[in-house]
Amino acid sequence: GDNLCKDIYLRDKMDEQGWVPISVIAAFNRVSGFGIFNISSLWSEVPLLM
């Protein structure tokens, strides 16, 4: 939690409820470097939260 308080980039990307789009997370070098993170396939695996 302490890092998030100081992370201006992520705080800027958050919506009103504090959520960050998965596309923002997927763009991180450490995440995209896995080579297995495919957003389009993720949508079929994760139920839509409303």
Biopython code that builds the backbone (N, CA, C, O; Angstrom):
import numpy as np
from Bio.PDB.StructureBuilder import StructureBuilder

atoms = [
    (1, "GLY", "N", (0.783, -1.189, 0.000)),
    (1, "GLY", "CA", (0.000, 0.000, 0.000)),
    (1, "GLY", "C", (0.827, 1.256, 0.000)),
    (1, "GLY", "O", (0.431, 2.250, -0.610)),
    (2, "ASP", "N", (1.974, 1.245, 0.670)),
    (2, "ASP", "CA", (2.782, 2.459, 0.754)),
    (2, "ASP", "C", (3.317, 2.856, -0.612)),
    (2, "ASP", "O", (3.365, 4.043, -0.935)),
    (3, "ASN", "N", (3.723, 1.872, -1.427)),
    (3, "ASN", "CA", (4.225, 2.179, -2.763)),
    (3, "ASN", "C", (3.147, 2.814, -3.626)),
    (3, "ASN", "O", (3.426, 3.737, -4.392)),
    (4, "LEU", "N", (1.933, 2.331, -3.508)),
    (4, "LEU", "CA", (0.841, 2.858, -4.309)),
    (4, "LEU", "C", (0.556, 4.316, -3.965)),
    (4, "LEU", "O", (0.196, 5.101, -4.842)),
    (5, "CYS", "N", (0.712, 4.677, -2.720)),
    (5, "CYS", "CA", (0.503, 6.068, -2.313)),
    (5, "CYS", "C", (1.454, 7.009, -3.033)),
    (5, "CYS", "O", (1.120, 8.168, -3.282)),
    (6, "LYS", "N", (2.640, 6.513, -3.368)),
    (6, "LYS", "CA", (3.666, 7.330, -4.013)),
    (6, "LYS", "C", (3.696, 7.160, -5.526)),
    (6, "LYS", "O", (4.404, 7.895, -6.214)),
    (7, "ASP", "N", (2.937, 6.202, -6.056)),
    (7, "ASP", "CA", (2.971, 5.892, -7.482)),
    (7, "ASP", "C", (2.001, 6.793, -8.241)),
    (7, "ASP", "O", (0.821, 6.474, -8.386)),
    (8, "ILE", "N", (2.513, 7.908, -8.716)),
    (8, "ILE", "CA", (1.690, 8.895, -9.412)),
    (8, "ILE", "C", (1.127, 8.325, -10.707)),
    (8, "ILE", "O", (-0.020, 8.603, -11.058)),
    (9, "TYR", "N", (1.921, 7.529, -11.421)),
    (9, "TYR", "CA", (1.467, 6.954, -12.692)),
    (9, "TYR", "C", (0.229, 6.080, -12.495)),
    (9, "TYR", "O", (-0.778, 6.274, -13.176)),
    (10, "LEU", "N", (0.295, 5.126, -11.575)),
    (10, "LEU", "CA", (-0.850, 4.238, -11.351)),
    (10, "LEU", "C", (-2.049, 4.988, -10.788)),
    (10, "LEU", "O", (-3.187, 4.718, -11.172)),
    (11, "ARG", "N", (-1.809, 5.908, -9.899)),
    (11, "ARG", "CA", (-2.920, 6.677, -9.339)),
    (11, "ARG", "C", (-3.615, 7.485, -10.417)),
    (11, "ARG", "O", (-4.830, 7.678, -10.367)),
    (12, "ASP", "N", (-2.852, 7.959, -11.392)),
    (12, "ASP", "CA", (-3.422, 8.714, -12.508)),
    (12, "ASP", "C", (-4.293, 7.829, -13.394)),
    (12, "ASP", "O", (-5.259, 8.308, -13.989)),
    (13, "LYS", "N", (-3.962, 6.549, -13.488)),
    (13, "LYS", "CA", (-4.688, 5.604, -14.347)),
    (13, "LYS", "C", (-5.929, 5.016, -13.674)),
    (13, "LYS", "O", (-6.756, 4.398, -14.343)),
    (14, "MET", "N", (-6.067, 5.199, -12.369)),
    (14, "MET", "CA", (-7.201, 4.630, -11.631)),
    (14, "MET", "C", (-8.509, 5.323, -11.989)),
    (14, "MET", "O", (-8.542, 6.515, -12.294)),
    (15, "ASP", "N", (-9.592, 4.535, -11.943)),
    (15, "ASP", "CA", (-10.915, 5.125, -12.101)),
    (15, "ASP", "C", (-11.415, 5.593, -10.732)),
    (15, "ASP", "O", (-10.673, 5.574, -9.750)),
    (16, "GLU", "N", (-12.676, 6.010, -10.682)),
    (16, "GLU", "CA", (-13.236, 6.556, -9.441)),
    (16, "GLU", "C", (-13.261, 5.539, -8.304)),
    (16, "GLU", "O", (-13.254, 5.914, -7.131)),
    (17, "GLN", "N", (-13.290, 4.251, -8.649)),
    (17, "GLN", "CA", (-13.354, 3.202, -7.634)),
    (17, "GLN", "C", (-11.982, 2.630, -7.282)),
    (17, "GLN", "O", (-11.885, 1.724, -6.454)),
    (18, "GLY", "N", (-10.927, 3.150, -7.900)),
    (18, "GLY", "CA", (-9.579, 2.691, -7.591)),
    (18, "GLY", "C", (-9.075, 1.564, -8.473)),
    (18, "GLY", "O", (-8.024, 0.987, -8.193)),
    (19, "TRP", "N", (-9.807, 1.238, -9.537)),
    (19, "TRP", "CA", (-9.398, 0.168, -10.448)),
    (19, "TRP", "C", (-8.479, 0.712, -11.535)),
    (19, "TRP", "O", (-8.645, 1.840, -11.997)),
    (20, "VAL", "N", (-7.514, -0.102, -11.933)),
    (20, "VAL", "CA", (-6.593, 0.224, -13.023)),
    (20, "VAL", "C", (-6.913, -0.724, -14.178)),
    (20, "VAL", "O", (-7.046, -1.928, -13.962)),
    (21, "PRO", "N", (-7.040, -0.201, -15.404)),
    (21, "PRO", "CA", (-7.336, -1.080, -16.544)),
    (21, "PRO", "C", (-6.278, -2.171, -16.715)),
    (21, "PRO", "O", (-5.088, -1.929, -16.516)),
    (22, "ILE", "N", (-6.718, -3.359, -17.081)),
    (22, "ILE", "CA", (-5.802, -4.489, -17.279)),
    (22, "ILE", "C", (-4.786, -4.177, -18.371)),
    (22, "ILE", "O", (-3.668, -4.692, -18.339)),
    (23, "SER", "N", (-5.157, -3.344, -19.331)),
    (23, "SER", "CA", (-4.227, -2.975, -20.404)),
    (23, "SER", "C", (-3.032, -2.201, -19.862)),
    (23, "SER", "O", (-1.931, -2.308, -20.402)),
    (24, "VAL", "N", (-3.233, -1.428, -18.808)),
    (24, "VAL", "CA", (-2.128, -0.690, -18.174)),
    (24, "VAL", "C", (-1.172, -1.672, -17.511)),
    (24, "VAL", "O", (0.045, -1.549, -17.651)),
    (25, "ILE", "N", (-1.718, -2.645, -16.793)),
    (25, "ILE", "CA", (-0.890, -3.652, -16.130)),
    (25, "ILE", "C", (-0.155, -4.497, -17.165)),
    (25, "ILE", "O", (1.022, -4.812, -16.990)),
    (26, "ALA", "N", (-0.842, -4.861, -18.236)),
    (26, "ALA", "CA", (-0.245, -5.703, -19.279)),
    (26, "ALA", "C", (0.906, -5.006, -19.983)),
    (26, "ALA", "O", (1.787, -5.668, -20.530)),
    (27, "ALA", "N", (0.911, -3.683, -19.977)),
    (27, "ALA", "CA", (1.964, -2.929, -20.659)),
    (27, "ALA", "C", (3.262, -2.846, -19.854)),
    (27, "ALA", "O", (4.293, -2.447, -20.395)),
    (28, "PHE", "N", (3.227, -3.215, -18.575)),
    (28, "PHE", "CA", (4.453, -3.193, -17.778)),
    (28, "PHE", "C", (5.458, -4.181, -18.361)),
    (28, "PHE", "O", (5.084, -5.281, -18.768)),
    (29, "ASN", "N", (6.728, -3.794, -18.401)),
    (29, "ASN", "CA", (7.768, -4.651, -18.978)),
    (29, "ASN", "C", (7.821, -6.028, -18.327)),
    (29, "ASN", "O", (7.947, -7.035, -19.023)),
    (30, "ARG", "N", (7.729, -6.083, -17.029)),
    (30, "ARG", "CA", (7.815, -7.385, -16.344)),
    (30, "ARG", "C", (6.644, -8.287, -16.699)),
    (30, "ARG", "O", (6.802, -9.506, -16.763)),
    (31, "VAL", "N", (5.489, -7.715, -16.927)),
    (31, "VAL", "CA", (4.309, -8.506, -17.280)),
    (31, "VAL", "C", (4.366, -8.900, -18.746)),
    (31, "VAL", "O", (4.164, -10.067, -19.083)),
    (32, "SER", "N", (4.638, -7.939, -19.622)),
    (32, "SER", "CA", (4.672, -8.241, -21.056)),
    (32, "SER", "C", (5.838, -9.158, -21.400)),
    (32, "SER", "O", (5.787, -9.865, -22.406)),
    (33, "GLY", "N", (6.882, -9.159, -20.587)),
    (33, "GLY", "CA", (8.034, -10.023, -20.814)),
    (33, "GLY", "C", (7.735, -11.494, -20.622)),
    (33, "GLY", "O", (8.485, -12.345, -21.100)),
    (34, "PHE", "N", (6.651, -11.808, -19.929)),
    (34, "PHE", "CA", (6.280, -13.210, -19.756)),
    (34, "PHE", "C", (5.886, -13.844, -21.082)),
    (34, "PHE", "O", (6.054, -15.048, -21.276)),
    (35, "GLY", "N", (5.361, -13.031, -21.995)),
    (35, "GLY", "CA", (4.973, -13.539, -23.303)),
    (35, "GLY", "C", (3.719, -14.388, -23.295)),
    (35, "GLY", "O", (3.314, -14.913, -24.332)),
    (36, "ILE", "N", (3.107, -14.524, -22.140)),
    (36, "ILE", "CA", (1.896, -15.345, -22.066)),
    (36, "ILE", "C", (0.679, -14.510, -21.722)),
    (36, "ILE", "O", (-0.422, -15.043, -21.581)),
    (37, "PHE", "N", (0.863, -13.228, -21.588)),
    (37, "PHE", "CA", (-0.232, -12.360, -21.187)),
    (37, "PHE", "C", (-0.923, -11.846, -22.431)),
    (37, "PHE", "O", (-0.438, -10.929, -23.093)),
    (38, "ASN", "N", (-2.049, -12.440, -22.739)),
    (38, "ASN", "CA", (-2.820, -12.065, -23.909)),
    (38, "ASN", "C", (-4.166, -11.532, -23.433)),
    (38, "ASN", "O", (-4.999, -12.288, -22.933)),
    (39, "ILE", "N", (-4.370, -10.245, -23.590)),
    (39, "ILE", "CA", (-5.576, -9.612, -23.066)),
    (39, "ILE", "C", (-6.836, -10.208, -23.686)),
    (39, "ILE", "O", (-7.823, -10.430, -22.984)),
    (40, "SER", "N", (-6.816, -10.469, -24.982)),
    (40, "SER", "CA", (-8.027, -10.982, -25.626)),
    (40, "SER", "C", (-8.428, -12.341, -25.065)),
    (40, "SER", "O", (-9.619, -12.619, -24.929)),
    (41, "SER", "N", (-7.466, -13.187, -24.739)),
    (41, "SER", "CA", (-7.822, -14.483, -24.156)),
    (41, "SER", "C", (-8.224, -14.334, -22.699)),
    (41, "SER", "O", (-8.974, -15.156, -22.173)),
    (42, "LEU", "N", (-7.734, -13.298, -22.048)),
    (42, "LEU", "CA", (-8.085, -13.066, -20.650)),
    (42, "LEU", "C", (-9.569, -12.764, -20.503)),
    (42, "LEU", "O", (-10.199, -13.188, -19.533)),
    (43, "TRP", "N", (-10.126, -12.037, -21.456)),
    (43, "TRP", "CA", (-11.543, -11.673, -21.362)),
    (43, "TRP", "C", (-12.438, -12.908, -21.329)),
    (43, "TRP", "O", (-13.499, -12.885, -20.706)),
    (44, "SER", "N", (-12.026, -13.967, -21.980)),
    (44, "SER", "CA", (-12.849, -15.174, -21.967)),
    (44, "SER", "C", (-12.693, -15.953, -20.662)),
    (44, "SER", "O", (-13.524, -16.804, -20.348)),
    (45, "GLU", "N", (-11.642, -15.671, -19.905)),
    (45, "GLU", "CA", (-11.373, -16.393, -18.663)),
    (45, "GLU", "C", (-11.910, -15.680, -17.425)),
    (45, "GLU", "O", (-12.221, -16.323, -16.422)),
    (46, "VAL", "N", (-12.017, -14.371, -17.491)),
    (46, "VAL", "CA", (-12.405, -13.583, -16.325)),
    (46, "VAL", "C", (-13.829, -13.070, -16.517)),
    (46, "VAL", "O", (-14.117, -12.422, -17.523)),
    (47, "PRO", "N", (-14.712, -13.344, -15.582)),
    (47, "PRO", "CA", (-16.085, -12.826, -15.709)),
    (47, "PRO", "C", (-16.105, -11.306, -15.589)),
    (47, "PRO", "O", (-15.308, -10.721, -14.856)),
    (48, "LEU", "N", (-16.996, -10.692, -16.294)),
    (48, "LEU", "CA", (-17.136, -9.242, -16.258)),
    (48, "LEU", "C", (-17.737, -8.829, -14.923)),
    (48, "LEU", "O", (-18.785, -9.333, -14.519)),
    (49, "LEU", "N", (-17.071, -7.916, -14.248)),
    (49, "LEU", "CA", (-17.555, -7.430, -12.957)),
    (49, "LEU", "C", (-18.292, -6.121, -13.157)),
    (49, "LEU", "O", (-17.776, -5.202, -13.794)),
    (50, "MET", "N", (-19.473, -6.035, -12.625)),
    (50, "MET", "CA", (-20.258, -4.803, -12.751)),
    (50, "MET", "C", (-20.623, -4.296, -11.389)),
    (50, "MET", "O", (-21.285, -3.266, -11.271)),
]
sb = StructureBuilder()
sb.init_structure("model")
sb.init_model(0)
sb.init_chain("A")
sb.init_seg("    ")
for serial, (resi, resn, name, xyz) in enumerate(atoms, 1):
    if name == "N":
        sb.init_residue(resn, " ", resi, " ")
    sb.init_atom(name, np.array(xyz, "f"), 0.0, 1.0, " ", f" {name:<3s}", serial, name[0])
structure = sb.get_structure()
